[in-house]
Amino acid sequence: MSKMKYEKASAELAEAIEQAEVIPDFLPSPDRLVLREETVRVTLNLNKRSVDFFKSSARQNGVPYQSMIRRLLDIYAERYLGERS
């Protein structure tokens, strides 16, 4: 690897950059980040106000509102399933 000169940086910063070590990528590939969990389709009647809240929040965060509701239920179930043990 060739050394670069950082002439516009302060001497302290240039030295720190030159001494830095390149670390290989250790993060998993995107396909390994996707959790594939078994799901079950259900029909559920919810309060319109609640659904409107999730739809609005989902739009602001760029995610499907159903995913937000599912995650909320998962967190709730995990919390209370743990207490039963």
Contacts in CASP RR format, 6 or more apart in sequence:
PFRMAT RR
TARGET T0000
AUTHOR 0000-0000-0000
METHOD contacts of the structure
MODEL  1
MSKMKYEKASAELAEAIEQAEVIPDFLPSPDRLVLREETVRVTLNLNKRS
VDFFKSSARQNGVPYQSMIRRLLDIYAERYLGERS
1 22 0 8 1.000
3 18 0 8 1.000
4 18 0 8 1.000
5 14 0 8 1.000
6 13 0 8 1.000
6 14 0 8 1.000
6 17 0 8 1.000
6 18 0 8 1.000
7 14 0 8 1.000
9 17 0 8 1.000
39 70 0 8 1.000
46 69 0 8 1.000
51 65 0 8 1.000
54 65 0 8 1.000
54 68 0 8 1.000
54 69 0 8 1.000
55 65 0 8 1.000
57 65 0 8 1.000
57 68 0 8 1.000
58 64 0 8 1.000
58 65 0 8 1.000
58 67 0 8 1.000
58 68 0 8 1.000
59 65 0 8 1.000
61 68 0 8 1.000
END
